[in-house]
Amino acid sequence: MWTDTAFLVGSDPDEVLRTVAPPADEDERRTAAVYRSVALRLSRADSVGRAQLLSLEAARFGWSGLAARFASATPPGEPTAPWRVGWATGRRADERTARVMRCDGVHAALAVRNGRLVAVDAGPFGEVRALDVLDGTSTALFKAPQDARVVGSVEAGGKVLVLTGHEVRDRHWNTDRQGPDDTIRAWDLSTGEPVGEPLTVAHGRLTTVATVRAGGRTLLVSGGWDGLVRVWDPATGREVAEPAGGHQGRVTAVATARVAGRPVAVTAGEHNHHVLVRDLLSGHPVGRPLTGHSAPVLAVATTHVDGRPLAVTASEDHTARVWDLATGEQFGAPLTGHGHRVCAVTTARVDGRTLAVTGSWDDTVRVWDLLTGMQVTDAFTGHDQPIREVAVTTLDARPVVAARASDGTLRTWHLTEHRHGGDAVDGPGRETASLTTVTVGGRRVVATGRYDGTVALWDLARPRTAQPLPGHADAVLAGGMATATVDGRTLLLTAGRDGLVRIADLETRQTFGAPLDCRDTEPTALATAVTDGRTLVLVGTRTGTVRIWDLAAQQETGPTLATGDNRGVRAVGAISVDGRTTLVTGHADRTIRIWDLADRASLGRPLHGHTRAVERVATALVDGAPVAVTTAGYDPHPRVWDLTTGLERGEPLYGHRRRIADLAVTRLDGRTIAVTGGDDATVRAWDLGTQTRIGRALRFPYRVHSVTPVDGGALLVGFADELALLPRADLLEAPN
């Protein structure tokens, strides 16, 4: 059944996942992998959108033939988008994916219910439900007091308990870190019945919890916003020891273990680089603090290996570390590989090995052998939000890794398979802040600037190997990239948060002159313009000015243009008509302003209409008249302005439902069009002559952050860590 791509496009995604038989051959295996990977998005799309998503997902796995088959499965007569999938990178594509789903509740935690891994979540009115992570079934558990939140789950006395928190709010429903009282209630996860008595804490919202056996009873250990660690008996709801402090800020992690036969608490604080190990009942330190991290610790897990008590700590310093709790010494080398803070950790025993599973803000999950310190397999990919919680379970007697991200998405992966079996290409890596395309030596290339400050060139035909360019000490600005030609040399300009505009010769990949220094005014926007035979660099600044350089001479020309908005210039664009260059600036005060570049003179009053700061400006000629198209982030409707009259042309361009991240203007079949991409994971196009939408929106599996036109009517799109090249399709215009 999997080879019938038309069936997959037209069917209900949940029904397909419930009824699919095991793949019989390689083609069916690939089709199944593509479908599972993007199933969550498919449930919100119509048949055309499903065909787009499946085709793009197949391209991300490197299966071009399958991508073409999915693209051709669009129902006859249905309008399509102006572009089709050419190639796409697959850094987040993962053939090991078993299931993708989403928790609908406000709060959630992973737990084991009746031998099955579930995500327990609490709705806004106290309804607590369990979502089976492996088959997607949802079960109503119990009704807690209104506005409950799930704090966590623990094993106690042979039962799995879910702990819910209940804050006392003021009449305005505010919760202050030092203000509200908090009540923790325990519930039997199997029966939904309350267990024992609640614990009430004054001015100390509890956020982390663990359990331990001591003195013949099960005790709960919790950490809160007040920086205190508490030990209490869930049967009575009473604390059995004095609260222990010692942390700066809130307690970020709590775990328990036994050292020399005595129960200990292993805890971390919001502003501490070390971890404290204390006797559970007396609160006295056990040895010295665990020191070695260079940033605060966000998560802790404990285990025993060959009778040795170990703790695994996850930190903002991008590492996890393993500690021998008996000696207080670090066990082996740090676990390195994540590209951002590590914020989740658990341990598990699989096939005779003790493993640590870590989740990070780089949206990946990694698995480590604790004895060797080596990574067990490739990182697990697919999430596009930071990982909040990780776990290990089994599916058909095979180990499965699960992770919950901050947006509520749950992903599970088979542990013992390969991430890629196709011809997938990883591409640029971490999310790009800015990208553009340019011809260098007769070859089309992609230039990418990333949030880590690196700048690189990639072959547009297939972005496999990066060619590094001069980068920045801080992030490249979103939209902070432009190209220009000076004396036959093709140059790339990049603006960074380090306050510099760097210039690179794309033929030699070397620096072209000294950087343009804007550190005193902080650059926020970048564009180029050609006027009177000179190439000018236009830099918008946080101080509300536009600084203008002659690129060839690398000297600032004339006075700095003061725009009158000291909240900052967010976007810059320019267009030349009949020898006169008009400058357009977008501002933090939500206005657009028009200037004569030669005279630095204002052309009329500021233009009003956007409800947020104007973040993108693009200019074009439409029917011989100069226009500007502007977008304003969370105001999701682009606007078109006549630069001659200073009036808005027609209605805003409706279509996006969330923040617009990027804007481009290009030509398609003799028409001037605007292209936008945004957080609603779509790319949309409009004919600027008629201000009507062109074709259907293009749908992506992750939010779109960059769009840039390519010669021949193609489009290059950046989404999450990925890039996709979209050649034009035959059908151009149809209603959306």
HELIX and SHEET records of a PDB file:
HELIX    1   1 THR A    5  GLY A   10  1                                   6    
HELIX    2   2 PRO A   13  THR A   19  1                                   7    
HELIX    3   3 GLU A   26  LEU A   42  1                                  17    
HELIX    4   4 SER A   47  ARG A   60  1                                  14    
HELIX    5   5 SER A   64  ALA A   71  1                                   8    
SHEET    1   A 4 TRP A  87  ALA A  88  0                                        
SHEET    2   A 4 GLU A 722  LEU A 726 -1                                        
SHEET    3   A 4 ALA A 714  PHE A 719 -1                                        
SHEET    4   A 4 VAL A 704  VAL A 710 -1                                        
SHEET    1   B 4 THR A  97  ARG A 102  0                                        
SHEET    2   B 4 THR A 409  HIS A 414 -1                                        
SHEET    3   B 4 ARG A 398  ALA A 405 -1                                        
SHEET    4   B 4 ILE A 387  LEU A 395 -1                                        
SHEET    1   C 4 HIS A 107  ARG A 113  0                                        
SHEET    2   C 4 ARG A 116  ALA A 122 -1                                        
SHEET    3   C 4 GLU A 127  ASP A 132 -1                                        
SHEET    4   C 4 SER A 138  LYS A 143 -1                                        
SHEET    1   D 4 ARG A 149  ALA A 156  0                                        
SHEET    2   D 4 LYS A 159  GLU A 167 -1                                        
SHEET    3   D 4 ASP A 182  ASP A 188 -1                                        
SHEET    4   D 4 PRO A 194  VAL A 201 -1                                        
SHEET    1   E 4 LEU A 206  ALA A 214  0                                        
SHEET    2   E 4 ARG A 217  GLY A 224 -1                                        
SHEET    3   E 4 VAL A 229  ASP A 233 -1                                        
SHEET    4   E 4 ARG A 238  GLU A 239 -1                                        
SHEET    1   F 3 VAL A 251  VAL A 259  0                                        
SHEET    2   F 3 ARG A 262  GLY A 269 -1                                        
SHEET    3   F 3 VAL A 275  ASP A 279 -1                                        
SHEET    1   G 4 VAL A 297  VAL A 305  0                                        
SHEET    2   G 4 ARG A 308  SER A 315 -1                                        
SHEET    3   G 4 ALA A 320  ASP A 324 -1                                        
SHEET    4   G 4 GLU A 329  GLN A 330 -1                                        
SHEET    1   H 3 VAL A 342  VAL A 350  0                                        
SHEET    2   H 3 ARG A 353  SER A 360 -1                                        
SHEET    3   H 3 VAL A 365  ASP A 369 -1                                        
SHEET    1   I 4 THR A 432  VAL A 440  0                                        
SHEET    2   I 4 ARG A 443  ARG A 450 -1                                        
SHEET    3   I 4 VAL A 455  ASP A 459 -1                                        
SHEET    4   I 4 GLN A 467  LEU A 469 -1                                        
SHEET    1   J 4 VAL A 476  VAL A 486  0                                        
SHEET    2   J 4 ARG A 489  GLY A 496 -1                                        
SHEET    3   J 4 LEU A 500  ASP A 505 -1                                        
SHEET    4   J 4 GLN A 510  THR A 511 -1                                        
SHEET    1   K 4 VAL A 476  VAL A 486  0                                        
SHEET    2   K 4 ARG A 489  GLY A 496 -1                                        
SHEET    3   K 4 LEU A 500  ASP A 505 -1                                        
SHEET    4   K 4 LEU A 516  ASP A 517 -1                                        
SHEET    1   L 4 PRO A 523  THR A 531  0                                        
SHEET    2   L 4 ARG A 534  THR A 541 -1                                        
SHEET    3   L 4 THR A 545  ASP A 550 -1                                        
SHEET    4   L 4 GLN A 555  GLU A 556 -1                                        
SHEET    1   M 4 PRO A 523  THR A 531  0                                        
SHEET    2   M 4 ARG A 534  THR A 541 -1                                        
SHEET    3   M 4 THR A 545  ASP A 550 -1                                        
SHEET    4   M 4 LEU A 561  ALA A 562 -1                                        
SHEET    1   N 4 VAL A 569  VAL A 577  0                                        
SHEET    2   N 4 ARG A 580  HIS A 587 -1                                        
SHEET    3   N 4 ILE A 592  ASP A 596 -1                                        
SHEET    4   N 4 ALA A 601  SER A 602 -1                                        
SHEET    1   O 4 ARG A 616  VAL A 622  0                                        
SHEET    2   O 4 ALA A 625  ALA A 632 -1                                        
SHEET    3   O 4 ASP A 635  ASP A 642 -1                                        
SHEET    4   O 4 LEU A 647  GLU A 648 -1                                        
SHEET    1   P 4 ILE A 660  LEU A 668  0                                        
SHEET    2   P 4 ARG A 671  GLY A 678 -1                                        
SHEET    3   P 4 THR A 682  ASP A 687 -1                                        
SHEET    4   P 4 THR A 692  ARG A 693 -1                                        
SHEET    1   Q 4 ILE A 660  LEU A 668  0                                        
SHEET    2   Q 4 ARG A 671  GLY A 678 -1                                        
SHEET    3   Q 4 THR A 682  ASP A 687 -1                                        
SHEET    4   Q 4 LEU A 698  ARG A 699 -1                                        
END                                                                             
